[in-house]
Amino acid sequence: MVIQNGLLPSLWPAVRQAIETRRTIGKVHPDQPMREAIETILESATWAPNHRLTEPWRFVVLAGNARAELGAFMGAQNAAKYAEDDPNREIERARGAKKALRAPVVIAIGVEPGQASNVDELEEIAAVACAAQNMLLTAHALGLGAKWSSGAIIHDPAVKQWLGLSEHGLLLGFIYIGYPAMTSERSVRTPVATLTEWRGWDDANSVPEPASNQS
Ligand SMILES: Cc1cc2nc3c(=O)[nH]c(=O)nc-3n(C[C@H](O)[C@H](O)[C@H](O)COP(=O)(O)O)c2cc1C
């Protein structure tokens, strides 16, 4: 690869386009995408940065009837907010159950934090969030729509157990994937300059080189 002015001009336009044109796609068609596409999305997740190579990500791909099992948990969580004799209880249960069927493929995103004493749980969560972003970008690049959804369900111990997570495991949410059934507007972001402080930038040429580079 040719580096010009410290940049890889061949790579940046594609990366930028993928990052900037990816949008949350909440409406997808019921047709199941090809398994190879889902495998590619999962593979991309595993290239995320992760401290000490703990690879803390865990995935459960839910398709077909397996989604209804997730829906039963979602429905139960909704229903629990209402008294037994409240007619809204069953309406809300059905509404919750339907949520899991919004897309033909639902990927549960789990974190299994490394248990060594030098592993920081926050880093493990951050690594899995990076993995999830890889997945969203890859789905987008493959022409699929994806939505990362969390909500109270990620804290439900029964759901975490059903997904096979350990007592230390965390659930970061679910990525719903399918062929897009909506177009999305270009989104708006706050200009990064208003969220960034630059310190010492102009000193760069006047600061002596450190004796040695240490990571
Ligand atoms: C950790 C996480 C959890 C999210 N959970 C939800 C959710 O529960 N429901 C939802 O509608 N969107 C959820 N989203 C998606 C955001 O709403 C979406 O990214 C945001 O609106 C920005 O839109 P964009 O993805 O098109 O840039 C979640 C995103 C992240 C990163």
The ligand as an SDF file (V2000), in Angstrom:
LIG
                    3D

 31 33  0  0  0  0  0  0  0  0999 V2000
  -25.2050    0.3320   22.7040 C   0  0  0  0  0  0  0  0  0  0  0  0
  -26.3360    0.7530   21.8230 C   0  0  0  0  0  0  0  0  0  0  0  0
  -27.6220    0.4120   22.1520 C   0  0  0  0  0  0  0  0  0  0  0  0
  -28.6900    0.7960   21.3390 C   0  0  0  0  0  0  0  0  0  0  0  0
  -29.9660    0.4380   21.7040 N   0  0  0  0  0  0  0  0  0  0  0  0
  -31.0050    0.8610   20.9660 C   0  0  0  0  0  0  0  0  0  0  0  0
  -32.3330    0.5370   21.3450 C   0  0  0  0  0  0  0  0  0  0  0  0
  -32.5610   -0.1510   22.3450 O   0  0  0  0  0  0  0  0  0  0  0  0
  -33.3440    0.9990   20.5840 N   0  0  0  0  0  0  0  0  0  0  0  0
  -33.1090    1.7670   19.4690 C   0  0  0  0  0  0  0  0  0  0  0  0
  -34.0700    2.1820   18.8160 O   0  0  0  0  0  0  0  0  0  0  0  0
  -31.8660    2.0460   19.0410 N   0  0  0  0  0  0  0  0  0  0  0  0
  -30.8080    1.6150   19.7780 C   0  0  0  0  0  0  0  0  0  0  0  0
  -29.5310    1.9030   19.3710 N   0  0  0  0  0  0  0  0  0  0  0  0
  -29.3090    2.5390   18.0600 C   0  0  0  0  0  0  0  0  0  0  0  0
  -29.2800    4.0450   18.1840 C   0  0  0  0  0  0  0  0  0  0  0  0
  -30.5730    4.5110   18.4340 O   0  0  0  0  0  0  0  0  0  0  0  0
  -28.7510    4.6490   16.8560 C   0  0  0  0  0  0  0  0  0  0  0  0
  -27.4210    4.2360   16.6660 O   0  0  0  0  0  0  0  0  0  0  0  0
  -28.8260    6.1710   16.8920 C   0  0  0  0  0  0  0  0  0  0  0  0
  -30.1520    6.5790   16.7330 O   0  0  0  0  0  0  0  0  0  0  0  0
  -28.0070    6.8260   15.8000 C   0  0  0  0  0  0  0  0  0  0  0  0
  -28.4530    6.4240   14.5340 O   0  0  0  0  0  0  0  0  0  0  0  0
  -27.4570    5.7740   13.4720 P   0  0  0  0  0  0  0  0  0  0  0  0
  -27.0840    4.4110   13.9910 O   0  0  0  0  0  0  0  0  0  0  0  0
  -28.2600    5.7080   12.2100 O   0  0  0  0  0  0  0  0  0  0  0  0
  -26.2660    6.6580   13.3640 O   0  0  0  0  0  0  0  0  0  0  0  0
  -28.4530    1.5300   20.1570 C   0  0  0  0  0  0  0  0  0  0  0  0
  -27.1360    1.8790   19.8100 C   0  0  0  0  0  0  0  0  0  0  0  0
  -26.0860    1.4930   20.6460 C   0  0  0  0  0  0  0  0  0  0  0  0
  -24.6750    1.8680   20.2560 C   0  0  0  0  0  0  0  0  0  0  0  0
  1  2  1  0
  2  3  1  0
  2 30  2  0
  3  4  2  0
  4  5  1  0
  4 28  1  0
  5  6  2  0
  6  7  1  0
  6 13  1  0
  7  8  2  0
  7  9  1  0
  9 10  1  0
 10 11  2  0
 10 12  1  0
 12 13  2  0
 13 14  1  0
 14 15  1  0
 14 28  1  0
 15 16  1  0
 16 17  1  0
 16 18  1  0
 18 19  1  0
 18 20  1  0
 20 21  1  0
 20 22  1  0
 22 23  1  0
 23 24  1  0
 24 25  2  0
 24 26  1  0
 24 27  1  0
 28 29  2  0
 29 30  1  0
 30 31  1  0
M  END
$$$$
